[in-house]
């Protein structure tokens, strides 16, 4: 087996700008100049610092709706320009940077990423890539319109040897034809704690005085600020995040979509949950079934089901044929094949089960060596034109992961109902109400994604 390579405001922008080619900058003796949008938050600080550690990259600009975050980031990059509004960064400073990091809340991703692509900038974007189902198509089209630009999703767990080995094993067909896939996500949308809200809708409050709340809302419809909304707990909110499933889906399904390009888009989704009111928050205790139609001899059937579980729910080990024992934590991926079952934690371990007997996955015969590499630095290498075998997680691949996660969490609004999904038309063919409530949002003027 061999390893594989994988490869003003928006409203004020004119059609001529949309057709603008990427800046043909040559990176021989100069650095990749990077704008960081969302400079601290939950992952923005790590993204910014690790990318700036690359000898051929520098952070040239800092953009954040929170002045506290800007002040903190300026300690690392005192010469960077600063602004609160990403549109101002492009309009006033667009000639100063070649690439952009987008580490903002989910609901603002598509608008910022598509503006970057329209302006000819390479993009490192956090997951999930988009927050609305329609945005899957908007972002895909923007990426295809700018094939010369390098995109990469924040799916850094591919750095682990175990994840890359899992890809090689699945891609090779060493375990035979695929029967089904199971993914356990650990926490749920209403877990409370550091990242998630507790599901209690408090009374309206004043936004943090350091935060430009209007800019934080981005394209989402105006609503008053409430406790547990701004900063990191927006993940739990229906209008801004996608709960644990959307947040983790790229980390847990990337190898599936890399190994099996046949899995393009689900045709059916059914989510079950005791939650009923999702007007403000995402549901918890979600178990979801996504059905993919496949016509390939790499699959045991004409359809392949992907089963998702959150809030501590898990598949049954005996049903999967892997015998009694402990799971490698609460978050894992299981691929059931005719010749064995692969079990993988987010960054390992990897286990291969045959007839109730486990073999460590890295002991599978024929696997190559897996040298260490830096996920973030691979994006920089690719953007400056250097050859690298480590550029994983481009947008077009990871948008397929994102679609699965979004469908699972959004279908929980109609628990137990089978929704028939047509990705090309962006419609649920059997559920008109779902078309009005799950597919798209009406953007506030000036914050629309750019459609290329």
N, C-alpha and C positions, 0 to 999 in steps of 0.2 A: 504494500500500500504506500502511496506517496501522498504528501501533503498537497493541498490545493491553495491557490491564491485567489483572493477575491478583490477578487477585486472590490425737506418738507414732509408731508404725510403721504401715505400710500395713495390717497385719493388725488393728490396733486401731481402725481407722476404721470407724465404723458406717454402715449403709445410709442413714441420714438425712443424713450428711455428703456422701455421694456425690450426693445430689439437691440439694445446696445451690446456689443460683444464684450467678453471678459477682458480686463486689463492685461495686455500681453507683457507683463513684467518678467524680466529675466532675473533669476536668483543665483547669480554666480558669486558675487562678493558682498551681497547685502542680505538682510534677514527678512523672513516672512513677518510682516507687520500685522499684528493681530488686535482686533477690538474685542474686549470682553464685555458681554452684556449679561448682567446677573453675576456680580463679582464676588459675592460671598454665599449667602443662602445655604442650601444643603449640600451642594456639590460644586458650586461656582468657584469657590476659593481653591479647591483642589485642581479643577480643570485649568484655571488660570496659572497657578503656580507650577504645575507639572509641565504645561506647554511652554511656559517661559523659561524652564530649565533647559530646553533644547537649545544647543548652541547656535542654531540658525533661525531662532524665533525670538520675537520681543513683543511685549504687551505695549501697544502704542496708545490705546484708549480704554477708558473705563466708563461704563454706562450702567446705571442702576437707579431705580426709583426711590431707594433708601439712602439718604445722605450718610447714615452711619456706615453703611457698606462701602460707599465711596471713600470715606475717610480712612477706613481700615485698609482698603486695597492700595490707596496712595502711599502707604508706608512701604509697600513692596515696589511700587512703580511711580516714584515722585515726579517723573517727567511726562507722564501720560496726560492726554487731554481728558476732561471729564464732562459728563452730561447726564441728565435724568431720562431724556427721551431718545429712544433708539432712532427715531426719524431725524432728529437733530444731528445725531452722529453721522448719518449718511449724507444729509444735506450740507452740513458745514465742514465735515472732516473726511468725506468719502475718498479723497485723494491720498489720505495719509495711511490707509490700511488696505491690506490685500485679503484678509481672512477674518472670520468672526467666530467667537465662541458664544453659543446661546444656552445659558444655564438659568433660565427664568421659569416661572410656573407654566404648567402645560398649556393653558388656554392662550398664552401669548406666543407659543413656539412658531406656529405656521406663518403668522404675519411677519415676524422678524426674519425667519429663515428664507421666505420667498422674496422679501426685499433684498436680502443679501445676495441671493442667486441672481435676481434681476440686475443688481449692480455689479455683477461679475466678481463676487467674493467666494472664496472657499469657506465651507461651513463645518464646524464641529458642533453638533447639536445634541442636547440631552434627550433622554428617553422619558416617557413615550414621545415620539416625534410630533404627534398632533393630538388634539383633544376631541375633534369632531370627525365623524365618518367621512363627510364631504372633503375634509382637509387631506385625507389620504390621497385623493385624486389631485387636489390642488398642488400638493407637494411633489407627487410623482411627476406631474407635467412640468413643473419648474425644474426639477433635476434633469429630466430628459431634454429640456430645452437648453441646458447648459452642460453638455457632456464633458467639457474641458475642465470643469470645476470639480474639486475633490470634496466629497462629503463623508462624514463619519459620525456614527451614533455613539453615545456614551455607554458602550457595552464592553467595558474593560475586562470583564471576567474571562474573555477569550484568551487572555494572557496565560491562564493556567494550562499546564501540559495536559491535565485530565480532560479539559473541554476540547482541546484540539484533537486529542486521541479519540474522544467520542465522535467527533466529526469524521475522522478517518475511518473508524470502524463502521459507522453507519453508511458512509459514502461507498465503501468497498463492497457492501452487501455481505460481510462476513457472518452476520446473524440471520441471513435469509430475508424473506419478504416481511414488510411491516404489517402488523395487525392493527395496533392502536397506540395512542400516546396519552400519558397521564402527567399532569403538572400540578404540584402542591405549592401554594404560595405563602404558607405560614400565616401571617397576620391577615386581618381584614381591614376594610375601609374605616371602621369605627373602633379601632383598637385603643385609641387614646395614646398617652405617652408622648414621646418626643416628636413623632412625625404625623400622627393622625389625630383627628378630633374625636370626641366621645359621642357625637351624634346629638348633643343637646343644642338646640337653636336658641342662643341667648338673645337678649334685647339688643337693638342697635347701639353701637358705641362709636365714639370718635376714632378715626383711624390713627395709628401712631403718628405723632407730629413730625417725625423724620421721614415719613413715607408720602410720596405723591400718589394719593389713592386713585385719582382719575387715571393716571398713567398705569398704575398697577392693574386696574380693571381691563386695560387694553381694549379689545373688541367686544368683551362681554357686556351685556345689558347692565345699565346702572342698577345697583341695589345698595342699601346702606351697609356699612361695614359692621361686622358682628364678631364676637369673640371667636377665637380659633379659626379665623379666616385668612388674614394676611400672614405673611411669613410662611413657615413650613407646613402648617396644618391644612393649607388649601387642598392638599391631596385628597382629603375626604369629601370635598364639596363637589356636587354634581356639575356645577358650572365651570369649575377651574381645574380639577384633577381627574383621576381615574382609579382611586383607591390602590390597594396593594397589587391587584391583578395588573392594571395598566402600567403601574410603576415598575414591576418586576418582569413583565412578559418578555421583553427583549433579552434579559439576562438568562431566562430559562428556556426559551424556544429558539434562540438564534441558530444553534447547531442543527435543529430540525429543518429549518428553512434553507440553511446552507446546503445540507446534504440532499434535500428532496425538493428540487425546483418544481416538481409536479404539484406540490401543495401551494397553489396560487392564491385562492380565496375560498373561504367557507361558503357553502350553499345554504346551510341551515345552522341556526343557533337556538339553543334552548337553555335558559338559566333558571335555576330554582333557588329560592331564598324565602325565609319567613318575613323578610322586610317588605313593607308595603309602601311606605311613604318615602319616595326618593326625590321629593321636590327640592330639598336642600342638600342632602347627603347621599352618597352612594350606599348601596345595600351591603350588608355583611352576611356571613355564612352562605356564600354563593357557591353553588356547584353548577358548572356549565358544560354543555356538550356542543362542540363545533364539528360539523360534518363537512369534509372535503370530498369532492368527486375526483377520482383519479382513474386514469386509464393507462396503467403502467404495470409491467411485470415485476416491479420492485415492491408492489403492494399485494397483500393477500386477497383483497376484495376490490370492488369497484368504488367503494367509499372508504375513507379513513376517518375515524373519530378521534378528536382531541378533547380530553376531559380536564377541566380546570377545577381546582378546589382552593378556597381561601378560609380564613378564620379558623385555622387548625384542622379543617377537614382533610382527609387523606383517602386514597384508594385502599382496598383490602389486599394485603400481601398474598393471602392464600389464593384469592381470585386471580392475581397476576402470576401465580405459579412460582413465586420466589421464596416461599417457605417462611417460617417464623424468624423473627429477629428484629433488630432496631433499624429504623430509618436513619440515614446520615443527616439528621436534623429535620426541621419542619419544612424546609424549602428544597425541592428536588424535582427532577424530570425522569420519567420512566418511558422507555420505548420498547414495546412488546413486539417481538418478531417471531417468526415461525421457528427459527433456530436458536433462540435465546432472548433474554431480556436485559436491556442496558439500563442501569440505574446510576444517575449522576447528580451530585450536589452542585451548587452554583459555581464553585471553584474546585470541585472534587469533594470527596473521592469518587471514583468511577468503579462500578461493580458490574460484572457480567454473570448472569444467573442462567444455568442450564439444569433442568430437572432437579431443582432445589439445592443445587451446589453452586457456590459463589467462587468466582475467580477474579482477582484484582484486574481491572481493565487495562492498566499499563503493562500487564504481563501477556497481553494478547500477542501472538506471533506476528512478525512482519511490521510492527510499528516503527517509525523512524525516531530519531532523537528530536526533542522539542526544546530548542534553545529559548532562553528567556528573551523577552523583548518588551518594549514600552508601548502600550496601546496608543497613548496620546502622541508620542513622538513619531509613530508610524504615519499619523495624519500629516504632521509637519513634513516628514520626508517625502511623502507622496505629493504634497502641495508644491514643494520647491523643485519637483521633477526628479528626485532621486529614486532609483529602483529599490523597492522593498517588497519582501514576501509577506509582510505582516499587516498590510492594510485590510483589516476586517471591518465589518459593520457599516458599509455604505448605505445611504438612505434607502435606495430602492430595495435592498434586501431586508432591512430592518422595518420598513413600512409594512411588510407582510406580517411580521411579528406584532407590530402595533395594531393592525387591523383585528387580529384574533383577540387581543386584550380588550380593545374598545367594544367589540361586539359582545363579549362576555359580560362586561360590566353594564353596558347600556341595556341589553336584553333583560336584565334583572328588573327593569321597570315593568315588565310584563311577565312575571314569574310563571314558569310552567308552560308558557306558550311557545310553540315552535314557529320561529320567524324565518321566512324564506328570503335569503339575501342575494341580490343581483348587484355585484360590485361594479360592473360596467355601467349600469344605469343608476347606481347609487339609490336603489329603492328596495324596500321589503315588499315583495310582490303579493303577499297575502295579508298585509296589515297596514292599512292606510294611516291609522293613527300613529303607528311607529314611524312612518315617514315624516310626520309633522313634528315628532318629539325627539327622535334619536339621531337624525342624519346631519343636520346643519343648524347653524345659529344665524340670526340677523346681527351683523356686526355694527357696532357704533361707527358713525362716519369718521373717516380718517384712520381707522385701525384695520381696514380690510386686508386680508392676504392678497398678494399680487398674483394674478392669474396669467401665466405665461403660455 
